[in-house]
Amino acid sequence: MAGVEIRQATIEDSALIHQFVIELATYEKAEHEVLATVSDIENALFGANTTTKALICNFNNEPIGFAVYFSTFQHGSASMGYILKIYMFLLSIEALVLARRF
């Protein structure tokens, strides 16, 4: 049993991340609001001048979610920080719960 694995996303994960975005939008009944393409995700996360990064979370070698993080600058304290947005998808989590029952 492989368990939970968190790894740095690569450009090859762009379609997977796009799929997760669509799944979340569908769950929220807002799929019509998704304008991003796989190419947009490639450019935003893996483009030459990006400061945004992503992580992929797998459970038993199956992707169940992703996180996006980017650096910030706190001008009041002149320090760098990070903002982390975590996206775990209910459909994937439900599958995970069902898998634990067996």
N, C-alpha and C positions, 0 to 999 in steps of 0.2 A: 504494500500500500504506500503510495507516494506521499499522501497528505497535502499540506498547503505549501505552495512555492510562490514567492514574489520575486519577479525578475524585471530588469530594465527592458522596456519596450524597444523594439527595433522598427525600422521602416517597413519590414515585412509584416508587422502587426497592424498596419494602417487600416486594412480592410476589416480586421477583427474589431478594432476600436470603433470604426464607422458602424459596424453591425451593432455594437453595444449602444451607441448613441441612438440608433433607430429603435432598438428594443426598449430603451428607457422612454423615448418619445411616444412610442406606441402604447406603453403601459400608462403614460400620463395623458393619453388621447390627444397628443400634439404632434403626431408624425408629420403632419402638413407643415410644421414649422422648421423641420430639419432642412437646411439649405446646404450644409457642408457636404462635400464629396470626399471620396477617398483621397483624391489629389490634394484637397484643402487640408486634410489631416496630415498627409505627408509633409506638406510645406510648413504647417504650423508647428508640428512636433519635431520634424527632422530636417527642416530647411537649414541653409547655410548660416543664417543670422539669428536663429531662434534661441531663446533662453528657456523655453518651455520643454519639459521632459515628461515622460510617462512611464508607469509601471504596469505590468500585467500580473494578475493574481490567478494562479491555477490551483485547482483541487483535484487530486488524483489525475494529474496531467490534462485536465479539462479547464479551459479558461472560464472564470466565473466573474471577472470584473477587471476594472482598471482604475488607476489614479493618475491625475495630471498635477504636476507641480511646476512652479516657476519662482524665480527670485524676485524679491522686492527690495526697495531701498527706503529705510525709515529716515526721512530727512531731519526729523527732530533730534534723533540720537545718532545720526550719521552711521547707521549700521545696516548690514545686509540681513535678510531673513528669507524665509520660504513660505509660500502659500501652497497648501496641499488640498486638492479636491479629490475625494474618493467616490468612485462610482461602482457600486455593487448592484447587481441586477436581481430583482425579485424572482424572475423566472429561473435564473441560475441558482439562486439560493433555495427556491422550492425544490429544485432537482437535487440539490445537495442534501436537503432534509430527507427527501424520499430515499436517497441512496443510503443514508444512515439507518433507515428502518430495516434494511435487508442484511 
